[in-house]
Amino acid sequence: MAQFGIIGHKGRMGQAIAAAIEEAGHEFRVGVDLGGDPTPLLDQCDVVVDFSSPEALETNLKAAQAAGIPIIIGTTGLEEEHFVALAEAAETIPVLQTGNTSLGVTLLAHLVKEAAAKLGPDWDIEVLEMHHRMKVDAPSGTAKLLGEAAAEARGVNLSDAMDSGRHGQTGARTEGDIGFATLRGGTVAGDHSVIFAGNEERITLSHSAENRMIFARGAVRGAEWLIGREAGRYSMNDVLGLA
């Protein structure tokens, strides 16, 4: 039995993670929410799961470092400065950061990378995602994760190939672009598709989340795997043993 801390425990994901911790036979020991300081609390934990906000990331990383425990981060909407902070923290503790903790999405990203590597540049890549009306960032962290998998396979930076702002007279599609389309509405937990469009044929790889518990269970699975690891940066691919 492991002792878990949750940062952002009052949110919908935090509550789902607490349920998944209990379901897996572990103990939810410490919860910290908006404005709370996790530093004096995390020494009671074996691992901490952070689904709070980008603004709190640096504080949360420092708290995990002070306690000497692993941290798994599922917060989306991260910018370049956040990834710098993640790299610095990973010098002293195990850090697992991902845009999606679902085991199914992790495998989907692996398949997207394989397909992008095998298919030629004349196959256009489009990422389509839909989430509930309350989601505040777009494209989703998962959509970016899938786009990054395709970009890596093609040997390009996603920031250079990403096209997510089509409107009006855009002209013909630029060869090599990775397109993104974002839908918002209802209570959709998360739908993602990656479309490979070739000449007179298409391949679509998709994943549908029916309940946010899949993310919570994946986060607990990742946290279990992270306990006892050496300091460093890890991903859900490591958890599933994917290359």
Residue pairs with C-beta under 8 A, 6 or more apart in sequence:
1 25
1 26
1 27
2 26
2 27
2 46
2 47
2 223
2 224
2 227
3 26
3 27
3 29
3 30
3 44
3 45
3 46
3 47
4 17
4 21
4 26
4 27
4 28
4 29
4 30
4 45
4 46
4 47
4 48
4 49
4 220
4 223
5 29
5 30
5 31
5 32
5 38
5 41
5 42
5 44
5 45
5 47
5 48
5 49
5 69
6 14
6 17
6 18
6 21
6 28
6 30
6 31
6 32
6 48
6 49
6 51
7 14
7 32
7 33
7 38
7 48
7 49
7 50
7 51
7 52
7 56
7 60
8 14
8 32
8 33
8 34
8 50
8 51
8 52
8 53
8 75
9 15
9 17
9 18
9 28
9 31
9 32
9 33
10 31
10 33
10 34
11 33
11 51
11 52
12 212
13 51
13 74
13 212
13 215
13 216
14 31
14 33
14 51
16 212
16 213
16 215
16 216
17 49
17 51
17 216
17 219
17 220
18 28
18 31
19 213
19 216
20 213
20 216
20 217
20 219
20 220
21 27
21 28
21 220
22 28
23 217
23 220
24 217
24 220
24 224
26 220
26 224
29 44
29 45
30 38
30 41
30 42
30 44
30 45
30 48
32 38
32 41
33 52
34 52
34 53
34 56
37 59
37 63
38 48
38 59
38 60
38 63
38 64
39 59
39 62
39 63
39 66
39 67
42 48
42 63
42 64
42 66
42 67
42 69
43 66
43 67
43 69
45 67
45 69
46 69
46 70
46 227
47 69
47 70
47 71
47 72
47 223
47 226
47 227
48 60
48 63
48 64
48 67
48 69
48 70
48 71
48 72
49 71
49 72
49 74
49 219
49 220
49 223
50 56
50 57
50 60
50 71
50 72
50 73
50 74
50 75
51 73
51 74
51 75
51 219
52 60
52 75
53 75
53 77
54 75
54 77
54 78
54 79
54 82
57 73
57 75
57 78
57 82
57 85
57 86
58 82
58 85
60 71
60 73
61 71
61 85
61 86
61 88
61 89
61 95
62 89
64 70
64 71
64 89
64 93
64 95
65 89
65 92
65 93
68 92
68 93
69 93
70 93
70 94
70 95
70 96
70 223
70 226
70 227
70 229
71 89
71 93
71 94
71 95
71 96
72 95
72 96
72 97
72 98
72 101
72 219
72 222
72 223
72 226
73 86
73 95
73 96
73 97
73 98
74 98
74 99
74 100
74 101
74 215
74 219
76 99
76 137
76 140
76 141
76 142
77 136
77 137
77 141
78 97
78 141
86 95
86 97
86 233
87 233
89 95
90 231
90 232
90 233
91 231
92 231
93 231
94 226
94 229
94 230
94 231
94 232
94 234
95 232
95 233
95 234
96 222
96 223
96 226
96 233
96 234
96 235
96 236
96 238
96 239
97 233
97 235
98 106
98 141
98 145
98 222
98 235
98 236
99 140
99 141
99 142
99 144
99 145
100 106
100 141
100 142
100 145
100 190
100 215
100 218
100 236
101 215
101 216
101 218
101 219
101 221
101 222
101 236
102 142
102 207
102 209
102 214
102 215
102 218
103 214
103 217
103 218
103 221
103 236
103 239
103 240
104 207
104 214
105 142
105 145
105 146
105 192
105 207
105 209
106 218
106 236
106 237
106 239
106 240
106 242
107 240
107 242
108 146
108 192
108 194
108 205
108 206
108 207
109 145
109 146
109 149
109 237
110 149
110 237
110 240
110 242
111 205
112 146
112 149
112 150
112 153
112 194
112 205
113 149
113 150
113 152
113 153
114 153
115 153
115 194
115 196
115 203
115 205
116 125
116 149
116 150
116 151
116 153
116 154
116 196
117 153
117 154
119 196
119 198
119 203
121 154
121 175
121 176
122 175
122 198
122 199
123 196
123 197
123 198
124 173
124 177
124 179
124 195
124 196
124 197
124 198
125 147
125 150
125 177
125 178
125 179
125 194
125 195
125 196
125 197
126 178
126 179
126 180
126 181
126 194
126 195
126 197
127 139
127 143
127 146
127 147
127 150
127 178
127 179
127 180
127 181
127 192
127 193
127 194
127 195
128 180
128 181
128 183
128 191
128 192
128 193
128 194
128 195
129 139
129 140
129 142
129 143
129 180
129 181
129 182
129 183
129 190
129 191
129 192
129 193
130 182
130 183
130 184
130 185
130 188
130 190
130 191
131 140
131 183
131 184
131 188
131 189
131 190
131 191
132 184
132 185
132 186
132 187
132 188
132 189
133 184
133 185
133 186
133 187
135 184
138 182
138 184
139 147
139 164
139 180
139 182
140 182
140 190
140 192
142 190
142 192
143 180
143 182
143 192
144 158
146 192
146 194
147 158
147 162
147 178
147 180
148 158
150 178
150 194
151 157
151 158
151 161
151 162
151 178
154 161
154 176
156 176
158 178
161 176
161 177
161 178
162 177
162 178
162 180
163 174
163 177
163 178
163 179
163 180
164 179
164 180
164 181
164 182
166 179
173 179
189 209
189 210
189 211
189 212
189 214
190 207
190 208
190 209
191 206
191 207
191 208
191 209
192 206
192 207
192 208
193 204
193 205
193 206
193 207
194 204
194 205
194 206
195 202
195 203
195 204
196 202
196 203
196 204
196 205
209 215
218 236
221 239
222 236
222 239
225 238
225 239
226 234
237 243
